[in-house]
Each structure stands twice: as structure tokens, then as C-alpha cells.
């Protein structure tokens, strides 16, 4: 089976959220799951779709603040490795049919195995640990990824008729490891565990134009980010 890979580099925060949503809307026509790696042109924070903006504003100094299309808590994007994984309603691995907890387990087991390839031992949290309200990385949820007991990876999900969108953040452990090596390990693990072959995704002009329009018209707007 083929998966598509997209490394979109550093983008503005609103554009990053818009591109993930546009990929979700178009993943059925693309016909394959998409793994996207991306960065940030400036420090920012994203927060869960259902969070109150006033609570988020008080909880972090990072700006801009952008509401994600997925749930979850506040995620700082000042030194993290960010990715998204988007699948159509039907694919050979049937991600879209998994319950939320099952897909959460699977995505973090994938990341755990990638770190293991790099000789870094991590583990999936067996249970949750309470955090400060709304803060994604202050505590942990069941199946978050832990390094020496500290959460280093979390994710949020959205399912609709278009497919499944998982948005994830890895706060890399303080060891000597290059992001590119981790990204390569992610691809290798998928190849070994699921017999995946990777094809590069080159976004077309329409997809990029739709992303720019959604970025300006939604994710860069106070009317969306402050809607709750």
C-alpha cells in the first residue's frame, strides 16, 4: 500500500491549520493517507476547538493563538516537531474505523517505535495524570508518549465524512537527535510494520489556493479564534 508524504517546511500558524483542514477535505480524492511534517515561521500556540479563548489567553504567553480544527488542549509550538496524519474513510489499514482511543494508541505506538529505531526508549502512558486545566503537556492522557515519565508527544483528532485528521506534537527529549532522523524513522517503521511504500505529495495550485483562502478567511480571523 502507498502512503503520501508531505514536508511543507515552516509556515505561518493560520496556514498550518488551514492546510491540515484542506488535506482532510481532499484526502478522498488523493486516495491515500497523508503524513505531513511541518514547522512554524514564528513561535505560536494552538488550542482545542472546544476551548474558551479567554482561558487560553491567560494560560500561555505565546502568540499568535490559533484554534485548531481538532480537540485537545493548548500546544506550544516554539520548539516542537509537528505532524499531521490524514486518512480517507476507506484505506487498507482502516484508521477511520478505529475508535478514538485505538487510533490514539496506534499513532503514538508508531512514534514510540520510531524513537526506538534511534535508540531512544519511550513508553505509552498506561493511565492519565491530571494537568493544569487546558494545558496539553503539563500532565498526560492514557497512551500519550512518555520519556522518563514526562510527556513528549500528544495528539488531537477529528473525524467526519471526509476522513480522519490527527494533529500531533512531539516535544523532543533533550538528547542528540536530528528531526530529519526521526522523520526518516517514522517512514521506516510504517514500511516495516504495515508494508507501506511512500510517495511524495506535491500540492497542486488549487489545493494551495484553497489553503490560502481558508487561512485568511478563517484561521487568521478573531471571529473564529475567539468564537468561544
N, C-alpha and C positions, 0 to 999 in steps of 0.2 A: 504494500500500500504506500502511496505517496502522501507526505505532508508538505505544506508550503512553509518556507521560512522567509521572514521579512526583518531585516535590521534597518530600522528607519533613523538611527542616529539620534542626535539631540534635537528636540523640538520644543516649542512653547507649550505650556501646560494645557491650555484650552485645545490646541491642535492635537495633543496626545490623546485626550479624552474623546475628541471628535473622531479621530481615526479608528479608535477601537470600536466605537459605535457603528461607523460606516462599514468596517470589516464584518461586524456581526450582521448588518443588514444585507451584505453581499456574499456571505460565505456560501450560501446555497449555490449561487451562480458560479462561484470559484470552484465548487465541487470537492474541495479538500479542506481538512483542518489547517489552520494557520497558527504558527508560533511566531510571535513578534517580540523582538528585543528593542528597547528604546531608552533614551535618556532625556535630559532636561536642559534647556538653554540657561535656566536660572533656578535657584532654589525655590521650591513651591511645596504646597501640601494639597493633597486631595482628600476628600471626605465622603462618607457614605451617602447614598441617595436619600436616605430617610433621616439623616441627622439635621438638627437645628443649627442654622448658620451662627446664631448668637453664641451657642455653646462652643462651636468650633473656633470662632474668632477669639474667644477668651483662652482657649486651651493651647494654642500654638502661636509663635511669633512669625512663622513662615508666611510669606506672601509671594504670589497670589494664592488664594484659596479657591479651589475648583471642585464642584460637586461631581462625583463620579456617576456613571450610569449603573454602577453596581452598588451593593450594600456595604456593610462593614463600618470601620471607624476611620479615624484620622491617620493618614500615612504621610510621613515626611519624605520628601524627595530632594534631599540635599547631598546624599552620598550613597543612595541605594542603587541596586540593579533592578530595573523594572522590566516586566514582560507582560504579555497577554497571550492567551490561548483561546482560539475561537474555533468552534466545530459546527458543521451543519447538522440539521435534525437527524440525518442518517449518515453514519460512517461506520467503517468496519469495526472500530473499537467501541462504538455505541456510547460515547461520552454523554451525549444528550439524554440518554435513557437512565443514567445513573442518578440516584438520589443525591442531594446536595452534599451530604456528609461523605458519600462514596467518591464523588469527583474531587472533593477537598482532599481526601486521603490520597487519591491517585496522583494529583498534581504535586503534592508535597513528597510523596514517595519517589516520584521522578526526580525531584530536585535533590532529595537525600542521596539517591543513587549516583547522581552527577557529582556531588561533593565527594562521595566515596571513591569515585574514579580518580579524584585529585588528592586522595589520601587524607581527607578531612572527615572526621567522624561526626555525624549529626544524628538526631533521632526525632521521631514523631511524638508530639506530646500525647501522653495517654489520657489526660483529662485537662480540664480548663483551670486557669488560675486568674482570679479577678484582677482587673487593671483599673486605672483611673477611668472614669466614665468617658466613653467615646474614643479613647486612645488605643490605637491598634497594637502598638509594640510595647506597651507598658506591662501587660500580662500576656496570657496566651490562651487560645482555644484548643479544644481537642483536635489533634492532627496538625497543628502548627508545627513548624520545623524548629528544633532547638539545637543549640550548640552550647555545651557545658551548662545546660539548664536555662539558657537565655534564648528567647525567641529571636530567630533571624529571618524567618520567612512567614508571611501570611498572604491571604488572598481573599477576594470577594467575587461573587458570581451573579450572573443574570441569565435567566432562561426565558426565551419567548419562542414564537413560531419560527423565527429566523434561525435559531440555533442556541448555542451556549457560549457565553463570554465569561472567561475567568481573567481577572486582572490581579496580578501578583507583584509583590515587592520583596526583594531579598536585601537585607541589611548585612553585607558581607562580614564574616568574622575577621578579627584582626590578625590575619595570617597572610603570608606571602602567596597571593594567588591573583592572577590576572582575570579580569572579567571575560576576556576572549576565551580563555581556557575553560571557564565554567560554561560558556555558551556552547563551545565545541563538545564538552562532556554531555550536555543536555541532548544534543543531536545523537551522540554515540549511544547513549542509554536507550533512546527511542528505537534506534536501529537494532540494538541487541535484544531488547525486551519485546518489541512489537513488530520487528521486521520492517521498519519504516525506512523508505528512501526519501531523501529531501530534495525538493525543487525550489529554486529561488522565485519569490514572488516580486514582480516588478509592477507596482501600482500604475494603472493607466491614468490618462488625463482626466477622465470623468470621475474616477474614484477620488483623485486628489482634489478636484474642483468641488465635489460634494463635501469633502472633509473641510476645506477652507470655508465653505458656506456654513456648515454646521458649527464650526469653531467660532466664527464671528457672530452668527445669529443665535447661538445657544450658550456654549460653554464660556464665552467671554462676557456674557451678559449678567448683570446683577439680578435681573428678573428671574434667571434660572438659579444662580448660585445662592441667592437669598430667599428662595421661594418658601422655605420653612424657617 
